[in-house]
Amino acid sequence: QVQLVESGGGSVQAGGSLRLSCVASGDTTISNCMAWFRQAPGKEREGVAGIDSAGTTSYVDAVKGRFTISKDNAKNTLYLQMNSLKPEDTAMYYCAAGHIPWYGGTYCPALARSVWGQGTQVTVSL
């Protein structure tokens, strides 16, 4: 059983930075592919950034140049460095691992399942 636990969310003013972390425990083979998603109130969940087993990254256009996804395999930890934050970045942020649908494709399609964390809230004010 794999468990994902996010941390690092909080409240920040526009232009500020936050670093989210997601620690995977248990059978971590599923964490070859991982991604960050977010969901704002009244909006659909959207993919923010993803990373595959080769370390190739992908970002939604709204965060390109501001957010950076990375993974420390030795620590089984996924990160999301968020700079130049905007009020529209306000959302609950979730990490996911495994078989993850991603903008017309799928991360780790050979894996049978995905696992999601409980989320961490990010609030950006003017």
N, C-alpha and C positions, 0 to 999 in steps of 0.2 A: 504494500500500500504506500502510495506517495502522498506526501502532504506538502503544500506550498504555503508559506507564511510571508506576507508582505509587511513592510515597514517603511518609515521615512516620510510619510505624508505629513501634511500640516497646512498652516495658513501662512501666506507670504504676499508681499506687495508685488504689483506688476513690475517686471524687470528683474525680479529676484530669481533664486535658484533653489532647487530641491534635488535630493538624490534618493530614489526609491530602491529598495532591496527586496529580493524574493529568495528565500532560502528553501531549498528542496530537501526533504528528508525521506527516508524509506528507500524503496527501489528506484534509484535515480536514473536508470537507463532511459526512462521516459523523457528525461530533461535534455536529451540531445537537441531537441527543438523547443524553443521557448519564445514567448511573446508577451508584450504588454498591451492591454486593452483599457479603454476607459468608457464610462457611461455617465453622462450628465443627466440631471433630472429632466424628464420629459423627452429625452432623446434616446436613439438606439445606441447600443454598444458599438464601438468602433475600434478597429485595430490601430495601435499607435506605432509600435516598433516590434520587429521580430528578428530572430537570429537562428540560423540553422546549424546543423552539426558541423559544417565546414567553417562556421564563423561569419558567413555572409549575412549582412544585415539589410533590413528593409524598413522604410519609414513612410507613414502617411504624409502627404504633401504639407499638411498644416504644421508639422513639427520639424520638417527637414531644416538642418542648419542650427536648430536650437536644442534638440534632444539627441542623446547618444545612448544606445543600448550596448551592454557588454555582459560577458559571462565569465565568472571565475570557476572553472571546472573543479579545481582542487577544493574549493569551498562550497561547491554545489549552489552557487548564488548567482542570481541574475540581477543586474542593475539597470536603472534608467536615470541618467543624469539629465536634468531638465534645467535649461538656462533660459534667460529672457522670457520668463513666464508671462502669460497674458491672462486676463480674466476669462477668456474663452477656453482656457486649459482646465478650468475648474470642473472636477468630476471625481467619481470614485475610480481608482485605478486598480486593475486586476492583472495578475500574472497568470499565464497558462503554460502548460507543458504537454508535449506529445503530438497527437494528430490534431493539428490546428488549421481550420480553414482560414485562408489569407488572400483576400483580394483577387479572386479568380484562380487561385491555386490552393495548395495544401502543404503545410509544413509536415515533414515526416509522415507521408501517406502510408508507409508500411506499418506504422504503429496502429494498434487497434483502438486506442482510447486517448482521451485528453483529461488533464487534471487542472482544476482552477483553484486559485486562492480565494480568501474571503474579501480581499480588497483593502485599500488604504485611501483615505480621503485627501484630496488636494484642493485647496481653496485659494484662489488668487484674487486679490482686491486691488482696486485702483489706488 
